[in-house]
């Protein structure tokens, strides 16, 4: 199917299965003369009906599991595709109904997996926004609730559990400040995991903070949270950096407006690294004397040399941030929380140096950045440090190094807090997951008497750095040696510290919702967002 990624594979495999089923009875010979014309007609109708149903299921699975807009199939010549029966002409209501059946079947399988999962599940709540010019009825904000966990094969999963509209009158900050949980608790009960999740990742704003407290209060009524709930709320790292950068650009907003009088931005998408690239190109042309102000009516609308220098200073700061974040957000291996502590430490050292070396204007910009950064660092350090200690390349030695590098910190005290938290958490896992006989035998052979998984793990030398190291693959191999600690590692390494990765981490506005999805009925919209994440 031209223009539909993966469609031929999906349709081809389904159709092959259908063809095999139809041909499975071909060994039975039929006496054509003994069959009446009525029976012949009835048989033909049954075959056509089977073909229609098979084609409908194939189409529904294609829509549910591939990135294919459902409306593409509303007015299409199926006969021309060569993959469907010549008489296949479904109406959209039939497609919608079949998609919901595929969803319900897949949901039962997914629900069983989550029900049998004996570890901790991390949740994330993200607000997406649609600002469609073609269909204003779709405009608004949408909530996406996702579950994050590492399965028995040590694969990191990110499954959408609930997707719904949370505003009825178009996108507005006010629409995000309604005191309610947007149906999250009801959804968790429906999935049977209300007592299985231990952390919630959100963006740091008043609305989400209210949501966190609401959910935290309800959860603590039924179960005890790890470290008395200190690790429950996880703030999005990517959002913190985006806010920090956007505030810096806001300080030169008037100058940027002047820059745009003499230079047309090649892209105007709401991502801060694209704004950086545009300003850097404008700076390059200005330094070469290639920017013309002949079309500008008033000279005060043209940046002065001093203003260009301010733009240059901010760009240098933002470029340094971009170079650091690339290593975290554009990672070939699964993005686990231990990665962020290394990047954040490097970023803090860069900002601290710039706060001393820069001129007065840039110093003010960096100092404001450091205030936001330090607030995030204080809130998130314990979680990031525990996750880093579970990285065999870092362990507690790296935590000691980090604490010694941060100025005005009582390093020894912070190290003791982290180590104490790790031991307390490990003791809880020992009680929750007693070793089986076979595990006890392996444990006695691998570890000296009276030493736990955790003690032996921390005493082992750290692994040397290696490109492409996959921490989850390492723990999969080491799980037999560290049966209890590996359970703890699988729970902590599944916690998302950033809601988005790669280019999506650089948005300065809510991430855009898929117009092709949010224009559908609420049930179908939710079904497609879920099933596509479960593949």
VMD Tcl script that draws the C-alpha trace (Angstrom):
set ca {
  {0.00 0.00 0.00}
  {1.89 3.01 -1.23}
  {2.29 5.81 1.28}
  {1.28 3.69 4.28}
  {4.38 2.57 6.24}
  {4.37 -1.11 7.04}
  {0.94 -1.63 5.53}
  {2.02 -4.25 3.01}
  {3.68 -6.33 5.72}
  {0.69 -6.16 8.03}
  {-1.90 -6.82 5.35}
  {0.23 -9.44 3.63}
  {0.71 -11.50 6.78}
  {-2.97 -11.31 7.68}
  {-4.11 -12.15 4.18}
  {-1.75 -15.08 3.99}
  {-3.30 -16.45 7.14}
  {-6.75 -15.99 5.69}
  {-5.78 -17.67 2.44}
  {-4.30 -20.65 4.28}
  {-7.49 -20.99 6.27}
  {-9.62 -20.91 3.16}
  {-7.46 -23.45 1.35}
  {-7.25 -25.84 4.30}
  {-10.26 -27.81 3.03}
  {-9.17 -27.99 -0.59}
  {-8.47 -31.75 -0.31}
  {-12.21 -32.51 -0.23}
  {-13.53 -33.06 -3.77}
  {-17.02 -31.80 -4.59}
  {-19.51 -33.14 -7.10}
  {-20.59 -29.94 -8.83}
  {-23.62 -31.60 -10.40}
  {-24.96 -32.66 -7.01}
  {-25.07 -29.10 -5.66}
  {-28.17 -27.11 -6.38}
  {-28.04 -23.54 -7.62}
  {-29.56 -22.39 -4.30}
  {-26.81 -24.07 -2.30}
  {-24.25 -22.63 -4.70}
  {-25.58 -19.15 -4.11}
  {-25.68 -19.63 -0.36}
  {-22.10 -20.93 -0.38}
  {-20.93 -17.98 -2.44}
  {-22.61 -15.57 -0.05}
  {-20.95 -17.26 2.92}
  {-17.53 -17.05 1.27}
  {-18.08 -13.37 0.43}
  {-19.19 -12.69 3.99}
  {-16.10 -14.45 5.34}
  {-13.91 -12.44 2.96}
  {-15.55 -9.19 4.05}
  {-15.04 -10.01 7.73}
  {-11.45 -11.09 7.19}
  {-10.70 -7.93 5.23}
  {-12.37 -5.81 7.90}
  {-10.26 -7.38 10.66}
  {-7.10 -6.95 8.56}
  {-7.91 -3.29 8.05}
  {-8.75 -2.74 11.73}
  {-5.45 -4.32 12.83}
  {-3.58 -2.13 10.35}
  {-5.20 0.99 11.80}
  {-4.75 -0.11 15.43}
  {-1.12 -1.19 15.23}
  {0.39 1.02 12.52}
  {0.77 4.81 12.27}
  {-2.01 5.05 9.68}
  {-4.71 7.77 9.94}
  {-8.12 6.02 10.08}
  {-9.80 8.65 7.92}
  {-7.54 7.66 5.03}
  {-9.74 4.61 4.59}
  {-13.05 6.46 4.55}
  {-13.21 7.02 0.80}
  {-10.73 4.71 -0.85}
  {-10.76 2.29 -3.76}
  {-9.89 -0.98 -2.01}
  {-10.02 -2.92 -5.27}
  {-7.09 -0.88 -6.57}
  {-4.93 -1.88 -3.64}
  {-4.79 -5.53 -4.65}
  {-4.73 -6.63 -1.02}
  {-8.46 -6.83 -0.34}
  {-11.39 -8.64 -1.90}
  {-12.76 -6.84 -5.00}
  {-16.15 -6.26 -3.35}
  {-14.73 -4.95 -0.05}
  {-16.34 -1.54 0.55}
  {-16.77 -0.96 4.30}
  {-18.35 2.15 5.77}
  {-16.43 3.98 8.49}
  {-18.81 2.88 11.25}
  {-17.95 -0.74 10.45}
  {-14.23 0.07 10.56}
  {-14.67 1.87 13.87}
  {-16.59 -1.03 15.42}
  {-13.96 -3.54 14.28}
  {-11.15 -1.35 15.64}
  {-12.86 -1.31 19.04}
  {-13.10 -5.11 18.98}
  {-9.37 -5.35 18.21}
  {-8.71 -2.92 21.07}
  {-10.82 -4.85 23.59}
  {-9.11 -8.11 22.69}
  {-5.65 -6.59 22.96}
  {-6.61 -4.82 26.19}
  {-7.49 -8.15 27.81}
  {-4.03 -9.49 26.90}
  {-2.34 -6.33 28.16}
  {-4.38 -6.32 31.36}
  {-3.31 -9.91 32.05}
  {0.37 -8.98 31.59}
  {0.06 -6.06 34.00}
  {-1.93 -8.18 36.44}
  {0.76 -10.89 36.51}
  {3.60 -8.36 36.74}
  {5.04 -8.56 40.28}
  {7.26 -5.48 40.15}
  {6.59 -1.78 40.54}
  {5.07 0.24 37.68}
  {5.96 3.88 37.11}
  {3.38 6.24 35.65}
  {3.67 9.43 33.65}
  {1.10 12.10 32.88}
  {1.65 14.33 29.89}
  {-0.55 17.09 28.50}
  {-0.63 17.26 24.70}
  {-2.21 20.07 22.73}
  {-3.97 20.29 19.38}
  {-4.25 23.61 17.58}
  {-5.78 22.46 14.32}
  {-6.63 25.10 11.71}
  {-8.61 22.59 9.67}
  {-10.90 21.25 12.40}
  {-11.39 23.70 15.31}
  {-13.50 21.13 17.16}
  {-10.28 19.15 17.78}
  {-8.51 22.09 19.40}
  {-7.77 21.61 23.05}
  {-5.64 19.80 25.58}
  {-5.36 16.03 25.95}
  {-4.12 13.90 28.81}
  {-1.91 10.90 28.15}
  {-1.43 8.45 31.04}
  {1.35 5.91 30.45}
  {2.79 2.95 32.35}
  {6.55 2.31 32.36}
  {8.02 -1.00 33.46}
  {10.80 -3.45 32.66}
  {9.49 -6.93 31.82}
  {11.04 -10.32 32.53}
  {13.15 -10.04 29.37}
  {14.55 -6.74 30.62}
  {12.79 -4.76 27.94}
  {11.70 -1.24 28.89}
  {8.02 -0.77 28.04}
  {6.07 2.47 27.69}
  {2.34 1.69 27.37}
  {-0.46 4.21 27.09}
  {-3.28 3.32 29.48}
  {-5.63 6.27 29.10}
  {-5.95 9.13 26.60}
  {-8.71 11.72 26.83}
  {-9.63 15.34 26.22}
  {-9.39 17.56 29.29}
  {-10.62 20.84 27.81}
  {-13.80 21.73 25.98}
  {-13.25 25.29 24.86}
  {-9.90 25.23 23.10}
  {-6.35 25.30 24.47}
  {-5.93 27.48 27.51}
  {-3.76 27.43 30.58}
  {-6.95 27.74 32.64}
  {-8.16 24.39 31.28}
  {-5.22 22.72 33.01}
  {-6.09 24.07 36.44}
  {-9.22 22.12 37.28}
  {-8.93 20.27 40.57}
  {-9.62 16.72 39.54}
  {-7.63 13.66 38.61}
  {-9.01 13.48 35.03}
  {-10.18 9.92 35.57}
  {-6.71 8.60 36.42}
  {-7.70 6.72 39.57}
  {-10.66 5.15 37.79}
  {-8.36 4.07 34.97}
  {-5.83 2.55 37.40}
  {-8.59 0.56 39.09}
  {-9.85 -0.60 35.71}
  {-6.36 -1.86 34.88}
  {-5.96 -3.40 38.33}
  {-2.69 -1.60 39.09}
  {-3.78 1.00 41.67}
  {-1.56 -0.78 44.24}
  {1.35 -1.44 41.90}
  {2.71 1.96 40.97}
  {5.40 3.75 42.95}
  {6.29 6.91 41.00}
  {4.55 9.53 38.88}
  {6.43 11.66 36.35}
  {4.95 15.08 35.50}
  {5.92 18.56 34.46}
  {6.52 20.93 37.35}
  {3.54 23.30 37.50}
  {0.75 24.09 39.95}
  {-1.78 21.92 38.16}
  {0.42 18.82 38.14}
  {1.55 19.40 41.72}
  {-2.11 19.34 42.81}
  {-2.59 16.15 40.83}
  {0.45 14.53 42.44}
  {-0.75 15.36 45.96}
  {-4.27 14.14 45.16}
  {-3.02 10.77 43.87}
  {-0.37 10.44 46.55}
  {-2.94 10.92 49.31}
  {-5.27 8.30 47.84}
  {-2.47 5.78 47.26}
  {-1.05 6.14 50.78}
  {-4.44 5.23 52.20}
  {-3.98 1.74 50.71}
  {-0.24 1.13 50.62}
  {3.07 2.43 51.95}
  {5.13 4.31 49.39}
  {8.88 3.82 49.13}
  {10.86 6.01 51.55}
  {7.58 7.48 52.80}
  {6.75 8.93 49.39}
  {10.02 10.86 48.87}
  {10.46 9.22 45.46}
  {6.81 9.38 44.36}
  {6.89 12.67 42.44}
  {9.33 12.81 39.52}
  {9.74 16.09 37.66}
  {10.48 16.02 33.96}
  {14.12 16.88 33.26}
  {13.50 17.93 29.67}
  {10.81 20.38 30.74}
  {13.09 21.94 33.38}
  {15.77 22.55 30.76}
  {13.25 23.93 28.24}
  {11.91 26.40 30.83}
  {15.46 27.42 31.72}
  {16.35 28.07 28.06}
  {13.08 29.80 27.22}
  {13.57 32.20 30.13}
  {16.97 33.08 28.71}
  {15.45 33.76 25.28}
  {12.72 35.84 26.93}
  {15.41 38.19 28.26}
  {16.35 39.06 24.68}
  {12.83 38.83 23.23}
  {12.80 42.47 22.10}
  {16.16 42.04 20.41}
  {15.03 38.82 18.71}
  {12.05 40.75 17.34}
  {14.51 43.21 15.78}
  {16.64 40.38 14.40}
  {13.56 39.08 12.62}
  {13.17 42.43 10.90}
  {16.39 41.80 9.00}
  {16.49 37.99 8.96}
  {13.69 35.55 8.21}
  {13.80 32.44 10.37}
  {13.95 29.32 8.24}
  {11.83 27.40 10.73}
  {9.46 28.74 13.35}
  {8.59 25.52 15.15}
  {8.31 25.80 18.98}
  {11.56 23.99 19.77}
  {14.32 25.87 21.49}
  {17.20 24.26 19.62}
  {15.64 25.41 16.30}
  {15.44 28.96 17.64}
  {19.11 28.63 18.58}
  {20.04 27.53 15.05}
  {18.13 30.44 13.51}
  {19.80 33.00 15.76}
  {23.22 31.48 15.14}
  {22.69 31.77 11.38}
  {21.59 35.40 11.80}
  {24.70 36.09 13.89}
  {26.90 34.53 11.23}
  {25.40 36.71 8.50}
  {25.64 39.83 10.67}
  {29.32 39.19 11.44}
  {29.93 38.87 7.68}
  {28.04 42.08 6.95}
  {25.44 40.21 4.91}
  {22.31 41.38 6.72}
  {20.55 44.26 5.01}
  {18.32 46.73 6.87}
  {17.19 48.62 3.76}
  {13.63 47.31 4.08}
  {13.31 48.37 7.74}
  {11.41 51.63 8.12}
  {12.91 52.81 11.41}
  {16.53 52.40 12.43}
  {15.52 51.66 16.04}
  {14.00 48.41 14.75}
  {17.47 47.16 13.79}
  {19.66 45.49 16.47}
  {22.59 47.61 17.61}
  {26.07 46.07 17.89}
  {25.58 45.88 21.68}
  {22.31 44.00 21.19}
  {23.91 41.59 18.75}
  {26.50 40.85 21.44}
  {23.73 40.01 23.90}
  {22.21 37.61 21.38}
  {25.63 36.06 20.84}
  {26.14 35.62 24.59}
  {22.78 33.92 25.11}
  {23.39 31.67 22.10}
  {26.71 30.52 23.55}
  {25.01 29.63 26.82}
  {22.17 27.78 25.11}
  {24.55 25.99 22.74}
  {26.47 24.62 25.73}
  {23.20 23.30 27.17}
  {22.27 21.76 23.84}
  {25.60 19.92 23.54}
  {25.14 18.38 26.99}
  {21.50 17.37 26.50}
  {22.20 15.64 23.18}
  {24.05 12.85 24.99}
  {21.02 12.21 27.20}
  {18.10 12.71 24.84}
  {19.64 11.20 21.70}
  {20.72 7.90 23.17}
  {20.86 4.64 21.26}
  {20.23 2.57 24.38}
  {17.03 2.80 26.49}
  {16.88 6.10 28.37}
  {17.09 5.08 32.02}
  {17.33 7.60 34.90}
  {21.00 6.93 35.68}
  {21.95 8.68 32.43}
  {20.60 12.02 33.64}
  {22.80 12.47 36.71}
  {25.98 12.48 34.59}
  {24.52 14.98 32.13}
  {23.14 17.25 34.85}
  {26.44 17.34 36.72}
  {28.24 18.34 33.52}
  {25.61 20.99 32.82}
  {25.86 22.43 36.32}
  {29.65 22.73 36.08}
  {29.31 24.58 32.76}
  {26.72 27.00 34.14}
  {28.76 27.60 37.30}
  {31.82 28.47 35.21}
  {29.82 30.79 32.95}
  {28.39 32.60 35.98}
  {31.93 33.66 36.84}
  {33.47 34.23 33.40}
  {30.60 36.03 31.63}
  {29.87 39.77 31.40}
  {27.18 41.30 33.61}
  {24.23 40.61 31.27}
  {25.15 36.99 30.57}
  {25.99 36.49 34.23}
  {22.44 37.51 35.13}
  {21.06 35.05 32.57}
  {23.18 32.19 33.91}
  {22.45 32.98 37.56}
  {18.71 32.78 36.89}
  {19.29 29.46 35.13}
  {21.24 28.14 38.11}
  {18.40 28.98 40.49}
  {15.99 26.84 38.47}
  {18.61 24.14 38.00}
  {19.50 23.93 41.70}
  {15.82 23.66 42.67}
  {15.45 20.69 40.31}
  {18.73 19.19 41.54}
  {17.59 19.35 45.17}
  {14.19 17.82 44.36}
  {15.50 15.01 42.19}
  {18.98 14.20 43.47}
  {18.01 11.24 45.68}
  {16.21 9.41 42.87}
  {18.95 10.17 40.34}
  {21.67 9.11 42.79}
  {19.98 5.78 43.62}
  {19.56 5.07 39.91}
  {23.20 5.97 39.23}
  {24.36 3.67 42.03}
  {22.56 0.84 40.20}
  {24.72 1.49 37.15}
  {27.70 -0.93 37.30}
  {29.87 1.75 35.67}
  {29.13 4.28 38.44}
  {27.97 2.76 41.76}
  {28.58 4.71 44.98}
  {31.99 5.87 43.83}
  {30.34 8.20 41.33}
  {27.93 9.49 43.97}
  {30.92 10.35 46.16}
  {32.51 12.16 43.22}
  {29.32 14.10 42.47}
  {28.90 15.20 46.07}
  {32.50 16.39 46.20}
  {32.03 18.44 43.03}
  {28.95 20.39 44.14}
  {29.92 23.55 45.96}
  {28.30 24.39 49.31}
  {27.25 20.78 49.85}
  {28.11 18.64 52.81}
  {29.37 15.83 50.60}
  {29.81 13.15 53.24}
  {26.33 13.78 54.59}
  {24.72 13.49 51.15}
  {26.59 10.25 50.41}
  {25.38 8.82 53.71}
  {21.77 9.78 52.89}
  {21.94 8.06 49.51}
  {23.60 4.92 50.86}
  {21.13 4.75 53.72}
  {18.18 5.04 51.33}
  {19.58 2.29 49.10}
  {20.01 -0.08 52.06}
  {16.51 0.66 53.35}
  {14.99 0.04 49.93}
  {17.00 -3.16 49.48}
  {15.82 -4.48 52.86}
  {12.22 -3.94 51.74}
  {12.88 -5.98 48.58}
  {14.44 -8.78 50.63}
  {11.18 -9.06 52.60}
  {8.94 -8.75 49.53}
  {10.85 -11.25 47.40}
  {12.32 -14.09 49.48}
  {14.75 -16.22 47.50}
  {13.63 -19.56 46.09}
  {15.69 -22.68 46.85}
  {17.60 -22.55 43.56}
  {18.34 -18.86 44.02}
  {19.54 -19.52 47.56}
  {22.00 -22.13 46.27}
  {23.36 -19.77 43.60}
  {23.54 -16.97 46.14}
  {25.58 -19.07 48.59}
  {28.03 -20.05 45.84}
  {28.42 -16.51 44.46}
  {28.53 -14.53 47.71}
  {30.51 -14.94 50.93}
  {28.45 -15.85 53.98}
  {26.60 -12.97 55.68}
  {26.92 -10.72 52.63}
  {23.90 -9.57 50.68}
  {23.43 -8.95 46.96}
  {23.84 -5.25 47.60}
  {27.07 -5.57 49.61}
  {28.68 -7.82 47.03}
  {27.55 -5.62 44.14}
  {28.95 -2.45 45.68}
  {32.24 -4.15 46.56}
  {32.86 -5.26 42.98}
  {35.02 -2.93 40.85}
  {33.13 -0.56 38.59}
  {33.02 -1.43 34.92}
  {35.13 0.67 32.54}
  {33.21 3.03 30.23}
  {32.29 1.47 26.90}
  {30.41 2.95 23.92}
  {26.89 1.60 23.50}
  {26.81 0.01 26.95}
  {23.31 -1.29 27.67}
  {22.59 -1.31 31.37}
  {19.43 -3.38 31.01}
  {21.31 -6.07 29.09}
  {23.93 -6.12 31.86}
  {21.33 -6.57 34.58}
  {19.60 -9.30 32.58}
  {22.82 -11.30 32.66}
  {23.60 -10.40 36.28}
  {20.11 -11.12 37.64}
  {21.05 -14.69 38.58}
  {24.00 -13.41 40.61}
  {22.02 -10.57 42.21}
  {18.42 -11.89 42.33}
  {17.07 -9.40 44.87}
  {19.05 -6.34 43.81}
  {18.13 -6.96 40.17}
  {14.43 -6.67 41.10}
  {15.13 -3.32 42.70}
  {17.14 -2.25 39.65}
  {14.34 -3.19 37.25}
  {11.88 -1.02 39.18}
  {14.12 2.03 39.46}
  {15.55 1.94 35.96}
  {12.02 2.01 34.54}
  {11.21 5.40 36.08}
  {11.03 8.04 33.32}
  {12.93 11.16 34.31}
  {12.01 12.87 31.06}
  {8.60 12.69 29.38}
  {10.11 12.99 25.91}
  {13.34 12.03 24.18}
  {15.17 13.06 21.05}
  {13.79 16.16 19.32}
  {10.51 16.08 21.29}
  {12.46 16.97 24.45}
  {13.08 20.48 23.08}
  {9.48 21.69 22.86}
  {8.77 25.02 24.57}
  {5.00 24.42 24.43}
  {2.91 21.29 25.13}
  {3.78 18.55 22.68}
  {1.34 18.49 19.73}
  {-1.36 15.85 19.70}
  {-1.90 13.85 16.51}
  {-4.71 15.60 14.61}
  {-5.62 12.37 12.84}
  {-6.27 10.76 16.23}
  {-7.96 13.51 18.25}
  {-10.53 14.18 15.51}
  {-12.07 10.75 16.21}
  {-14.72 9.76 18.75}
  {-13.32 9.64 22.32}
  {-13.43 5.82 22.61}
  {-11.69 5.23 19.27}
  {-9.16 7.99 20.00}
  {-8.24 6.30 23.28}
  {-8.19 2.85 21.65}
  {-5.71 3.84 18.92}
  {-3.39 5.71 21.28}
  {-3.29 2.64 23.51}
  {-2.96 -0.17 20.96}
  {-0.22 1.60 19.00}
  {1.88 1.80 22.14}
  {1.32 -1.86 23.03}
  {2.86 -3.25 19.83}
}
mol new
graphics top color blue
foreach p $ca { graphics top sphere $p radius 0.5 }
foreach p [lrange $ca 0 end-1] q [lrange $ca 1 end] { graphics top cylinder $p $q radius 0.2 }
display resetview
